[in-house]
Structure formats: C-alpha cells, structure tokens
Amino acid sequence: MDNTIKTLNLSLIQTDNIWQQIDANLDHLESKLLALSDNSDLILLPELFTTGFTMDAKSVSEGMNGKGVQWMKAMAAKHDSVLIGSLLIEEEGNYYNRLITALPNQDILTYDKRHLFSFAGEDKVFTAGIQRLIFQYKGFKICPMICYDLRFPVWARNTEDFDLLLYVANWPQARISAWDTLLRARAIENLCYTAGLNRVGTDANDLTYNGHSAVYDAMGTQIFSFEEGQQANGTVSLDLEHIRNTRAQFRFLEDRDDFDIKKG
C-alpha cells in the first residue's frame, strides 16, 4: 500500500445562472474561476451551468465540440485543475444532461444523468444514462453524479471503494432540507467524503435556489459550507488518510449487500 499522505483541494463555485445564455454564463464563471486560489485540484460547477435547468433542449443544446465543453477543457488546462459540471448535450438526436469531467491534460470523461427528474418532465426530454463514472485523480477514487441521483442510494452504493462522491445540482429551496439530509446520509452509508454543489438565485420558472453547497467527511460531519443563498467560491482540503483510518476502524462496507443494477 502507498503510505504517502494524499490530499485533494476541492473548490466549489456556488453561483447564480443566466437563463439559457451560454456565452454570458461562461463569461460569468470565468471571472469566478479567476477569483479562486491557485491550489485547486478539482473545481465543481453547478448542474446545467451554461443554460439553467431548462427543458428547451432543442434551442440551447450543444454537441461535444460545442462552446461549453471546449471552454471546460481550456479552463482545466489554464488552471491546472479538474473541472466538473453538467451541460445540455445533443448527440445522435438524443439529449443528455451530461456531466463533463475535464482533466488538465485535455482528456474528457463523461457521465449521463441516470435519474431524470420526472416531476419537471426531464424524462420526456432527456435520455437517461446507464453507466456510473468512477475515476482516479491524485490518489483519490472519485464518483461524480447529478442532482436527482442523490435521492437514490442504490445507484451511489460504494461497491468500488471510492473515496469521494460528488453531486452537482439545481436543487430548489422548497426541498432543501432533503438535500441537506441526503448529502449527509450518502457520506455516512458509503464511508466517503461527499460534496454537493448547488446553485443560488431564481430561474425563469420562478424556482428559487438557496445553495446549501456543502462537504461532509466519512462520518457525516460537515466540514465545509457557505452562508445561506450566498454567491461564493471556496476550497476545502480532503485527506485520504481520513478515509483509510475511518474504514479501518469502522468496517461497515464489508457488510454491504450484494446486488445488480438493471442497465437501462
């Protein structure tokens, strides 16, 4: 086993969104990135950060060579950090709420949101994903997901011993207590760091978002958060030794149930 102490500096950008204005959102977020400290290893952006949570996919979707993905690649290289956020992507006639992980070396990893929010009709517009994304970076095994996925613990179950579970979201204030509770629950049951990045402001559907972006350690203790409704940037340092020590003391994952998830 590699006994070198590994840390990951995780940055969160909790911000408002300009409805369906891709260029304006990219300019806005570029200024937010410039305000971050230079020690960010991984930077989280909200769900559908170029458009807001719109179902008007035909009007504002992009391809994988579009402005949003190219911007993420450029910013990841410029800041020597991993950028993670979701975009409205069109591919072969299908629309996806696609999480993009842009690596500093220009590589791209993708995850398509599995649990589409039927309450808002997302399932009528988007195609659901069938495969989790788990990748390694700076010694951490990382599993990123999107918003509504948070409500489904089986999909997040830690069967592959990942160290960090991430959620990017547009989670309304009306149901924010569920967001707070479920983020902590995912951390506790999976014995991993769990981070959730939510937006703030009000969208064109008159839905208000108050943030509550936060990071929890493997015991469910909140180690990072912002003030209510605040547009803000922040960075927290995650220590892989915390995961190792917690799992050595509390061997709960060894007692987990075996199961298979239906693909599609």
C-alpha positions in Angstrom: 0.0 0.0 0.0 1.2 3.5 -0.8 1.5 5.2 2.6 2.2 8.7 1.2 -0.3 11.1 2.7 -2.5 12.4 -0.1 -4.7 15.5 -0.1 -7.1 16.9 -2.6 -8.0 20.6 -2.7 -11.7 20.7 -3.7 -13.2 24.0 -4.8 -16.9 24.8 -5.1 -18.4 27.7 -7.1 -21.9 28.4 -5.8 -23.4 31.0 -8.1 -26.4 32.3 -9.9 -27.2 31.4 -13.5 -28.3 33.4 -16.5 -31.2 31.7 -18.2 -30.3 30.0 -21.5 -27.4 32.4 -22.2 -24.4 30.2 -22.8 -21.9 32.9 -23.6 -22.9 35.1 -20.6 -22.7 32.1 -18.2 -19.2 31.1 -19.5 -18.0 34.7 -19.1 -19.5 34.9 -15.6 -18.0 31.6 -14.5 -14.6 32.5 -16.0 -14.5 35.5 -13.6 -15.3 33.2 -10.7 -12.5 30.8 -11.6 -10.0 33.7 -11.7 -11.1 34.5 -8.1 -10.1 31.1 -6.8 -6.8 30.4 -5.2 -4.1 28.7 -7.2 -4.1 25.5 -5.3 -7.4 24.0 -6.6 -7.1 20.4 -7.7 -10.8 19.9 -8.6 -13.4 22.5 -9.2 -17.2 21.9 -9.1 -19.7 23.9 -11.2 -23.5 23.6 -11.0 -25.8 21.3 -13.0 -26.5 22.7 -16.5 -24.3 25.7 -15.7 -24.5 27.1 -19.2 -28.3 27.2 -19.5 -30.1 26.6 -16.2 -32.4 23.7 -15.7 -34.3 24.2 -18.9 -36.3 21.6 -20.8 -35.9 23.6 -24.1 -33.2 21.2 -25.2 -33.6 21.8 -28.9 -32.9 25.5 -28.6 -29.8 25.5 -26.3 -28.2 22.1 -26.6 -24.6 21.7 -27.8 -22.5 18.9 -29.2 -19.4 17.6 -27.6 -17.4 20.0 -29.7 -19.5 23.0 -28.6 -18.6 26.1 -26.6 -19.3 24.6 -23.2 -17.1 21.5 -23.5 -14.3 23.5 -25.2 -14.4 26.1 -22.5 -14.2 23.5 -19.8 -11.1 22.0 -21.5 -9.5 25.4 -21.8 -10.2 26.3 -18.2 -9.0 23.0 -16.9 -5.7 23.4 -18.7 -5.4 27.1 -17.7 -5.9 26.4 -14.0 -4.2 23.0 -14.0 -7.3 21.6 -12.3 -10.1 19.2 -13.0 -13.4 20.9 -13.8 -16.7 19.1 -13.3 -20.2 20.3 -14.2 -23.1 19.3 -16.4 -24.2 20.5 -19.8 -27.1 20.1 -22.1 -25.7 17.9 -24.8 -27.2 16.7 -28.1 -25.8 13.5 -29.6 -27.2 11.5 -32.5 -30.7 13.0 -32.0 -30.8 12.4 -28.2 -30.4 15.0 -25.5 -28.4 14.3 -22.3 -27.9 16.1 -19.0 -24.2 15.2 -19.3 -21.7 15.6 -16.6 -18.3 16.6 -18.1 -15.1 15.9 -16.2 -12.4 18.0 -17.9 -8.8 17.0 -17.0 -5.9 19.4 -17.2 -4.3 17.3 -20.0 -7.4 18.0 -22.2 -8.9 14.5 -21.7 -12.7 14.4 -21.1 -14.7 11.9 -19.1 -18.5 11.8 -19.2 -21.5 10.6 -17.2 -25.1 10.9 -18.3 -27.6 11.6 -15.5 -29.4 8.3 -14.8 -32.3 9.5 -12.7 -34.2 12.0 -14.7 -36.5 14.4 -12.8 -40.0 13.3 -13.9 -41.6 15.9 -11.6 -40.3 18.6 -14.0 -40.6 16.5 -17.2 -36.9 15.9 -17.6 -37.6 12.2 -18.5 -39.7 13.4 -21.5 -36.8 15.4 -23.0 -33.5 13.7 -21.9 -32.1 10.2 -22.4 -31.0 8.5 -19.2 -27.5 7.3 -18.6 -26.8 3.6 -17.8 -23.2 3.7 -16.5 -21.6 5.2 -13.5 -18.3 7.1 -13.8 -15.5 6.4 -11.4 -12.1 7.8 -12.0 -8.8 8.3 -10.1 -7.0 11.6 -9.6 -4.2 12.5 -7.2 -4.7 9.2 -5.3 -8.5 9.7 -4.8 -11.1 7.4 -6.4 -13.9 9.8 -7.3 -17.6 9.2 -8.3 -19.5 12.2 -9.7 -23.3 12.3 -10.1 -26.0 14.8 -10.9 -28.8 16.3 -8.6 -31.8 13.9 -8.6 -29.4 11.0 -8.4 -28.9 12.0 -4.8 -32.3 10.5 -3.9 -31.3 7.0 -5.0 -28.9 5.4 -2.6 -28.5 2.1 -4.5 -27.0 4.0 -7.5 -24.5 5.6 -5.2 -23.7 2.5 -3.2 -20.0 2.2 -2.6 -19.3 -1.1 -4.2 -16.0 0.0 -5.7 -14.4 1.7 -2.6 -14.4 5.2 -4.0 -13.2 8.0 -1.7 -15.2 11.0 -2.9 -18.8 11.2 -4.0 -19.8 14.4 -5.8 -23.1 15.9 -6.8 -23.7 19.0 -9.0 -27.3 20.3 -8.8 -30.1 22.7 -9.3 -32.0 21.8 -6.1 -34.8 24.3 -5.2 -35.1 25.9 -1.8 -38.5 24.3 -1.3 -36.9 20.9 -0.9 -33.5 21.9 0.5 -34.0 20.0 3.8 -33.9 16.8 1.7 -30.7 17.9 0.0 -29.0 18.5 3.4 -30.2 15.2 4.9 -29.4 13.1 1.8 -25.9 14.5 1.3 -25.0 13.6 4.9 -26.6 10.2 4.5 -24.6 9.4 1.4 -21.4 10.2 3.2 -22.3 8.0 6.3 -23.5 5.0 4.4 -20.6 5.0 1.9 -17.8 5.9 4.3 -16.5 8.5 1.9 -16.3 12.3 1.5 -19.5 13.6 -0.1 -19.7 17.0 -1.7 -22.7 18.7 -3.1 -22.6 21.9 -5.2 -25.9 23.7 -5.7 -26.8 27.0 -7.4 -28.4 30.1 -6.0 -30.8 32.7 -7.4 -34.2 32.4 -9.2 -34.7 30.9 -12.7 -37.2 31.6 -15.4 -39.6 29.0 -13.9 -39.7 31.2 -10.7 -37.9 28.5 -8.8 -35.6 29.8 -6.0 -32.4 28.2 -5.1 -30.6 28.9 -1.9 -27.4 26.9 -2.3 -26.5 24.8 0.8 -23.5 23.5 -1.0 -21.5 21.5 1.5 -18.9 18.9 2.1 -19.2 16.0 4.6 -16.5 13.6 5.8 -16.8 9.9 6.0 -18.6 10.1 9.4 -21.1 12.6 8.1 -19.6 15.6 9.8 -20.0 18.8 7.8 -16.5 20.2 7.1 -17.4 23.0 4.6 -20.4 25.1 3.7 -21.4 28.6 2.5 -23.8 31.1 4.0 -27.4 30.8 3.0 -28.0 32.0 -0.6 -24.5 33.4 -1.0 -22.7 33.6 -4.3 -19.3 32.5 -3.2 -16.2 30.4 -4.0 -14.4 28.2 -1.5 -11.8 25.5 -1.2 -11.6 22.6 1.3 -8.7 20.2 1.7 -9.6 16.5 1.7 -7.2 14.0 3.3 -7.1 10.4 2.0 -5.8 9.3 5.4 -9.2 10.2 6.9 -10.8 7.6 4.6 -8.3 5.0 5.4 -8.5 5.4 9.1 -12.3 5.6 9.2 -12.6 2.4 7.2 -10.0 0.6 9.2 -11.9 1.4 12.4 -15.4 1.0 11.1 -15.5 -1.9 8.6 -19.1 -1.3 7.7 -18.6 -1.6 3.9 -17.5 -5.2 4.4 -21.1 -5.9 5.5 -22.8 -4.3 2.5 -25.3 -6.3 0.4 -24.6 -7.7 -3.0 -26.9 -6.5 -5.8 -27.0 -5.9 -9.5 -28.5 -2.8 -11.1 -30.5 -3.1 -14.3 -28.8 -1.4 -17.2 -31.4 0.8 -18.9 
